[in-house]
Amino acid sequence: MTTKSITLGQLLNIVGGTLVRGKRDLLLSSANYGKPKYLRTEHLYIFSTQKSQTHQLDAIRRVVPRAVIIPSSVSASSVPLSSAVIRVTEPYVAFWRLALWNWKQTAVTVIGITGSAGKSTTTEMVTAILSQTRSLVKTMGNLNTFTYLPSYLTRLTPKHEYLVLEMGMKSLNNIARQCSVVRPDIGVVTNVGEAHVGSLGSLDTIVRAKQELIDGMNPKGILWLNADDKRSRKLNTRNFLGKVHTFGINNTADIRAKDIDQRTNGITFTACFEGRNVPIFIPTIGIHNVYNALAAIGIARSLGNSIEQIRKGLASFQPPRMRMQLLKGTRDRWLINDAWNANPSAMVAGLKSFREWGKNRPHVAVLGDMLELGKLTRSAHQQIGRIVAHLPLTQLITVGKYARIISQSAIEKGMDPKKVFHYNSTASLLRHLKQLPANAVVYFKASRKMHFEKVIRALNTV
């Protein structure tokens, strides 16, 4: 995390607390909150009370950072004498104060990306386009809630022009809290689905959670919505004073895709916008990724990027791990790792997309539990079973206590029981998968806690 350079004395004024030792004119330019693994000598290390004290102190003694902020529970004598020390009541509060101070020193354009699926991929696509010509800070991995916001604010320096934030939520008010600090100038809702319905209680509540982005945006900002997503139509834009644009495939939209062709190395399609027909290639599979690309195109055009920059950025973007990730397996098999997480909408989209890839090959779907669905758990898994029953699959394999409902529902809806298998153990599942037909396409989808990546790793040749 990189901040604008400040002195130790300025830091003390910003975060409060007591200066235990160190010269006030000591210059600091990099902050590290609670990540001992990434600690460097030039860092200001801010102790985390949520992490192991022993591990943090071991790293501090080994690396000897320029300065350390500690809580009252940590003795200054345990920190090397050459490190400056500030003691505070709560380091996380100090971190937030530093982050807010640093935020006020910048003038970046904020891009807020939310949705039940596609946030990470859209974020990476936008980053691939913008970073060709501009410096930016973006969300890392799935660290996309209010808790992690100060990590991005402290990384901003005067050279940065964009802050690209994937805005996730575990509860109501999470996106609103993020927007209360950074009001997005450009926002996108990729879609509104069932993700986190278990913790939020209902689909209407999820709509309310995504509404928080719209309500929290810069009133003169630009908003992009999915014209094909029925739940996105429940979002209220009447009070939004900025510009509202749409993207889609089936319905009328400001940016539309046509002539979609899934190939071995990705997808080609024509993007229709501003009276132009622009050929686009994205190095990933899945029709839902076309929607993500359309959203990225909309954001990029809103920021003035050229068509050539858009085409080049999308063609070179690196798909996030475990999102329709195509991997080479043994015996000429292809493995599609789409198991970062799962909800019914995302699973349906993945199943339909994978069936379009490698049409002359055997197709096997390996589906695991979809978690965090609350009272919708049973009906959601039954829904997947009904859809799978009408797909021309070679085999359906389910894993987990809830996924069993998928296989039962598929059989009830007419799928040949001889094509349906269920396992509760990884060992049994692997034995089965290793006996699959040569050149099969195997699709993996489940919630993150099912750890399908371990199964895929055992089958991957790379």
C-alpha positions in Angstrom: 0.0 0.0 0.0 1.5 3.3 -1.1 0.5 6.6 0.4 1.6 10.2 -0.4 4.8 10.8 1.4 4.4 12.2 5.0 6.6 12.6 8.0 6.3 10.7 11.2 5.1 13.9 12.9 2.4 14.4 10.3 1.3 10.8 10.7 1.0 11.3 14.4 -1.2 14.3 13.9 -3.4 12.2 11.5 -3.8 9.0 13.4 -3.5 10.3 17.0 -1.9 8.2 19.7 1.5 8.6 21.4 4.9 8.8 19.8 7.0 6.2 21.8 10.2 6.7 19.8 11.4 8.0 16.4 12.2 11.4 14.8 9.3 13.4 13.7 11.0 14.3 10.4 11.3 10.6 9.4 9.7 10.3 5.9 7.1 7.6 5.3 5.6 6.6 1.9 4.3 3.1 2.2 1.7 1.6 4.6 1.1 -2.1 5.4 -1.9 -3.0 7.5 -1.8 -6.4 9.0 0.1 -8.2 6.2 3.3 -9.5 7.7 3.9 -11.7 4.7 4.4 -8.7 2.5 6.3 -6.5 5.0 9.2 -4.5 3.6 11.9 -2.4 5.2 10.5 0.9 3.8 7.0 0.2 5.2 5.0 1.8 8.0 3.5 -1.4 9.5 0.1 -1.0 11.2 -0.5 -3.8 13.7 -3.8 -5.8 13.2 -5.5 -7.0 16.4 -7.3 -9.6 14.2 -4.0 -11.4 13.2 -1.6 -13.4 15.2 0.6 -11.2 17.4 3.4 -13.7 17.3 3.5 -13.9 13.5 3.4 -10.1 13.2 6.2 -9.5 15.7 8.3 -12.2 14.0 8.0 -10.4 10.7 8.7 -7.0 12.2 11.9 -8.3 13.9 13.0 -10.0 10.7 12.4 -7.1 8.3 12.7 -4.1 10.7 10.3 -1.7 9.0 10.7 2.1 9.1 7.9 2.6 11.6 5.2 0.6 13.4 1.8 1.5 14.9 1.0 -0.8 17.8 -1.9 -1.3 20.2 -1.6 -1.1 23.9 -1.5 -4.9 24.1 1.9 -4.9 22.4 5.1 -3.8 24.1 7.3 -1.3 22.3 10.3 -3.3 23.6 9.3 -6.1 21.3 9.8 -3.9 18.3 13.4 -3.4 17.0 14.9 -0.2 18.3 15.6 1.2 14.8 11.9 1.2 14.0 9.9 4.3 15.0 6.8 3.4 17.2 3.4 5.0 17.6 1.0 3.6 20.2 -2.8 3.9 19.5 -5.9 2.5 21.1 -7.2 0.8 18.0 -4.8 0.4 15.0 -7.7 -0.2 12.5 -9.1 3.2 13.4 -5.7 4.7 12.8 -5.5 3.0 9.5 -8.8 4.4 8.5 -7.7 7.9 9.5 -4.6 7.6 7.4 -6.7 6.3 4.5 -9.1 9.1 4.6 -6.3 11.7 4.8 -4.7 10.1 1.8 -8.0 10.0 -0.1 -8.4 13.8 0.4 -5.0 14.4 -1.3 -6.2 12.8 -4.5 -8.5 13.7 -7.4 -9.2 10.3 -9.0 -12.2 9.2 -11.0 -14.0 6.5 -9.1 -15.6 3.5 -10.9 -17.9 1.4 -8.9 -18.8 -2.1 -10.1 -21.4 -4.3 -8.4 -23.7 -7.2 -9.2 -24.5 -10.7 -8.1 -22.2 -12.2 -10.7 -19.5 -10.8 -13.1 -18.1 -8.1 -10.8 -14.5 -9.5 -10.8 -14.4 -10.2 -14.5 -15.8 -6.8 -15.4 -13.3 -5.2 -13.0 -10.4 -7.0 -14.8 -11.8 -6.1 -18.2 -12.1 -2.4 -17.3 -8.6 -2.5 -15.8 -7.1 -4.1 -18.9 -8.6 -1.2 -21.0 -7.8 1.7 -18.8 -4.3 0.7 -17.7 -2.9 0.9 -21.2 -2.7 4.7 -20.9 -3.5 5.6 -17.3 -2.4 4.7 -13.8 -5.0 3.2 -11.5 -5.7 1.3 -8.2 -8.2 -1.6 -8.4 -9.8 -4.1 -6.1 -7.6 -7.2 -5.5 -9.1 -10.6 -5.5 -12.4 -10.8 -3.6 -11.4 -8.1 -1.0 -14.4 -6.0 -2.1 -16.3 -5.0 1.0 -16.2 -1.9 3.3 -13.6 -3.5 5.5 -11.0 -3.5 2.8 -11.7 0.0 1.4 -8.9 1.8 3.3 -6.4 -0.6 1.8 -7.1 0.9 -1.6 -7.3 4.5 -0.4 -3.8 4.3 1.1 -2.4 3.0 -2.2 -3.4 6.1 -4.1 -0.7 8.6 -5.1 -0.8 11.8 -7.2 0.0 9.8 -10.3 -3.2 7.7 -10.2 -6.2 8.8 -12.2 -8.7 6.0 -11.6 -9.9 4.0 -8.6 -11.7 0.9 -9.9 -13.7 -0.7 -7.1 -15.5 -4.0 -7.2 -18.2 -3.3 -4.6 -19.4 -6.5 -2.9 -21.7 -6.8 0.1 -22.3 -9.4 2.8 -25.2 -7.3 4.2 -27.3 -4.3 3.6 -25.6 -1.0 4.0 -22.1 -2.3 2.9 -22.2 -0.7 -0.5 -23.8 2.4 1.0 -20.9 2.7 3.5 -18.4 2.4 0.7 -20.2 5.1 -1.4 -20.4 7.4 1.6 -16.6 7.6 1.4 -16.0 7.3 -2.3 -18.9 8.5 -4.5 -18.5 6.6 -7.8 -18.4 8.8 -10.9 -19.3 5.9 -13.0 -21.2 2.8 -11.8 -22.4 -0.5 -13.2 -24.8 -3.1 -11.9 -23.9 -6.3 -13.9 -27.0 -8.1 -12.8 -29.2 -8.8 -9.7 -29.3 -12.5 -8.7 -29.4 -14.8 -5.8 -25.9 -14.4 -4.4 -26.0 -13.9 -0.6 -29.8 -14.3 -0.4 -29.3 -16.6 2.6 -27.8 -13.7 4.7 -30.0 -11.0 3.2 -33.3 -13.0 3.4 -35.0 -12.3 0.1 -34.4 -11.3 -3.5 -36.1 -8.0 -2.9 -33.4 -7.3 -0.2 -30.7 -8.0 -2.8 -32.3 -5.4 -5.1 -32.1 -2.9 -2.2 -28.5 -3.8 -1.6 -27.6 -3.1 -5.3 -29.7 0.1 -5.2 -27.2 1.4 -2.7 -24.7 2.0 -5.5 -27.1 4.1 -7.5 -28.2 6.1 -4.5 -24.6 6.6 -3.5 -23.2 7.7 -6.8 -22.0 11.2 -7.8 -25.3 12.8 -8.8 -23.7 13.9 -12.1 -22.3 10.5 -12.8 -22.9 7.8 -15.4 -24.7 4.6 -14.6 -24.7 1.4 -16.7 -27.5 -1.3 -16.3 -28.1 -4.7 -17.8 -31.1 -4.4 -20.2 -31.6 -8.2 -20.3 -31.7 -8.7 -16.5 -35.3 -8.7 -15.2 -34.3 -8.0 -11.6 -32.2 -5.0 -12.7 -35.4 -3.4 -13.9 -36.5 -3.2 -10.3 -33.7 -0.8 -9.6 -34.9 2.7 -9.1 -33.2 5.4 -11.2 -35.9 8.1 -10.9 -33.9 10.1 -8.3 -30.6 9.6 -10.1 -29.7 12.9 -11.8 -26.9 11.6 -13.9 -27.0 9.7 -17.2 -28.4 6.1 -17.4 -27.2 3.8 -20.2 -27.8 0.1 -20.9 -26.0 -2.9 -22.3 -27.5 -6.2 -23.5 -27.8 -8.9 -26.1 -31.6 -9.6 -26.5 -33.3 -6.3 -25.6 -32.8 -2.8 -27.0 -29.7 -1.2 -25.4 -27.2 1.5 -25.9 -24.5 -1.2 -26.4 -25.6 -4.5 -27.8 -23.8 -7.7 -28.8 -24.6 -9.8 -31.9 -22.9 -12.5 -34.0 -21.6 -14.2 -30.9 -19.3 -17.1 -31.6 -17.6 -19.3 -29.0 -14.3 -20.7 -30.0 -11.5 -22.8 -28.5 -9.5 -19.7 -27.4 -12.4 -17.4 -26.5 -15.4 -15.5 -27.9 -15.8 -13.2 -30.8 -18.8 -10.9 -31.2 -19.9 -7.6 -32.7 -20.5 -4.7 -30.3 -23.1 -2.3 -31.7 -22.9 1.2 -30.3 -22.9 4.8 -31.4 -23.9 3.7 -34.9 -20.9 1.4 -35.2 -20.4 -2.3 -35.5 -17.1 -3.2 -33.7 -15.6 -6.7 -33.8 -14.5 -7.8 -30.3 -12.6 -10.8 -29.0 -12.4 -11.8 -25.4 -10.0 -14.7 -24.3 -12.6 -16.5 -22.1 -15.7 -18.6 -22.7 -19.3 -18.2 -21.5 -22.1 -16.0 -22.9 -22.4 -14.2 -19.6 -18.8 -12.9 -20.2 -20.1 -11.1 -23.2 -22.4 -9.1 -20.8 -19.3 -8.3 -18.7 -17.4 -7.1 -21.8 -20.4 -4.9 -22.8 -20.3 -3.3 -19.4 -16.6 -2.7 -19.7 -17.0 -1.2 -23.1 -19.7 1.2 -21.7 -17.4 2.3 -18.8 -14.5 2.8 -21.2 -16.5 4.9 -23.6 -17.8 7.0 -20.8 -14.2 7.8 -19.9 -13.3 8.6 -23.5 -11.2 5.5 -24.4 -10.9 4.9 -28.1 -12.3 1.9 -29.9 -8.8 0.5 -30.6 -7.9 0.8 -26.9 -11.1 -1.1 -26.0 -10.5 -3.8 -28.5 -6.8 -4.2 -27.5 -7.6 -4.2 -23.7 -10.4 -6.8 -24.0 -8.3 -9.1 -26.2 -5.4 -9.1 -23.7 -7.3 -9.2 -20.3 -6.5 -12.0 -18.0 -9.7 -13.8 -16.8 -9.9 -14.1 -13.0 -8.9 -17.5 -11.7 -11.8 -20.1 -11.3 -14.2 -18.1 -13.5 -14.9 -20.1 -16.7 -11.2 -20.9 -16.6 -10.3 -23.3 -19.4 -7.6 -25.9 -18.4 -6.0 -28.8 -20.2 -6.7 -32.2 -18.6 -5.4 -35.7 -19.2 -6.4 -37.7 -22.3 -7.2 -34.6 -24.3 -9.9 -33.6 -21.9 -10.8 -29.9 -21.3 -11.7 -28.8 -17.7 -13.7 -25.7 -17.2 -13.1 -24.3 -13.7 -16.1 -22.1 -12.9 -16.0 -22.9 -9.2 -15.1 -19.6 -7.5 -18.6 -19.4 -6.2 -22.2 -20.4 -7.2 -25.7 -19.2 -7.2 -28.6 -20.4 -9.4 -28.3 -17.7 -12.1 -24.6 -18.1 -12.4 -24.8 -21.9 -12.5 -27.5 -21.8 -15.3 -25.4 -19.3 -17.3 -22.3 -21.5 -17.0 -24.1 -24.7 -17.9 -25.6 -23.2 -21.0 -22.4 -21.7 -22.1 -20.3 -24.8 -21.5 -22.7 -26.8 -23.7 -21.9 -24.4 -26.6 -18.2 -25.1 -26.3 -16.6 -28.1 -28.0 -19.9 -29.3 -29.5 -18.7 -32.6 -30.8 -17.2 -33.7 -27.5 -18.8 -35.6 -24.6 -20.0 -33.0 -22.0 -19.9 -33.7 -18.2 -21.2 -31.4 -15.6 -19.8 -31.7 -12.0 -22.1 -29.6 -9.7 -21.7 -29.0 -6.0 -23.6 -27.4 -3.2 -24.8 -23.8 -3.7 -24.5 -22.2 -0.2 -25.8 -19.0 1.4 -29.2 -19.4 -0.3 -31.2 -19.6 3.0 -34.8 -20.6 2.5 -34.3 -20.8 -1.3 -31.8 -23.7 -0.9 -34.1 -26.6 -1.8 -36.0 -24.8 -4.6 -32.8 -23.4 -6.1 -31.2 -26.9 -6.4 -34.4 -28.3 -7.8 -34.4 -25.6 -10.4 -30.9 -26.5 -11.5 -32.0 -30.2 -11.8 -35.0 -29.3 -14.0 -32.7 -27.3 -16.3 -30.0 -30.0 -16.4 -32.6 -32.6 -17.4 -33.2 -30.9 -20.7 -29.5 -30.3 -21.5 -27.8 -32.9 -23.8 -25.2 -33.9 -21.2 -23.2 -37.1 -21.4 -23.1 -37.3 -17.6 -24.3 -35.3 -14.5 -22.2 -35.7 -11.4 -23.3 -34.0 -8.1 -21.2 -33.6 -4.9 -22.6 -32.6 -1.5 -25.8 -32.9 0.5 -27.6 -30.1 -1.3 -26.3 -31.0 -4.7 -28.0 -34.4 -4.3 -31.2 -32.5 -4.8 -30.0 -31.5 -8.3 -29.5 -35.1 -9.3 -32.8 -36.2 -7.8 -34.6 -33.4 -9.6 -32.9 -34.1 -12.9 -34.0 -37.8 -12.8 -37.6 -36.8 -11.8 -37.7 -34.5 -14.9 -36.7 -37.3 -17.2 -32.9 -37.5 -17.3 -31.6 -41.1 -17.7 -30.6 -42.3 -14.2 -27.7 -44.2 -15.8 -26.2 -40.7 -16.7 -26.5 -39.4 -13.2 -24.0 -40.0 -10.4 -23.6 -38.6 -6.8 -20.6 -38.6 -4.5 -19.9 -37.4 -1.0 -16.1 -38.1 -1.0 -13.4 -36.6 -3.1 -11.6 -39.9 -3.5 -14.7 -41.6 -5.1 -15.3 -38.5 -7.3 -11.7 -38.5 -8.6 -11.9 -42.3 -9.4 -15.0 -41.6 -11.5 -13.6 -38.5 -13.2 -10.4 -40.3 -14.2 -12.5 -42.8 -16.1 -14.4 -40.3 -18.2 -14.3 -40.5 -22.0 -11.2 -39.2 -23.7 -11.6 -35.6 -25.1 -14.5 -34.9 -22.7 -15.4 -31.3 -21.7 -15.9 -31.3 -17.9 -17.6 -28.3 -16.2 -17.1 -27.6 -12.5 -19.4 -25.3 -10.6 -20.0 -25.0 -6.8 -19.8 -22.6 -3.9 -16.3 -21.7 -2.9 -16.4 -23.8 0.3 -16.7 -27.0 -1.7 -13.0 -26.5 -2.8 -13.4 -27.9 -6.3 -10.0 -26.5 -7.2 -8.4 -29.4 -5.3 -10.3 -31.9 -7.5 -9.4 -30.0 -10.7 -5.8 -29.8 -9.7 -5.6 -33.6 -9.6 -6.9 -33.8 -13.2 -5.0 -30.8 -14.6 -1.9 -31.6 -16.7 -0.4 -28.2 -16.3 
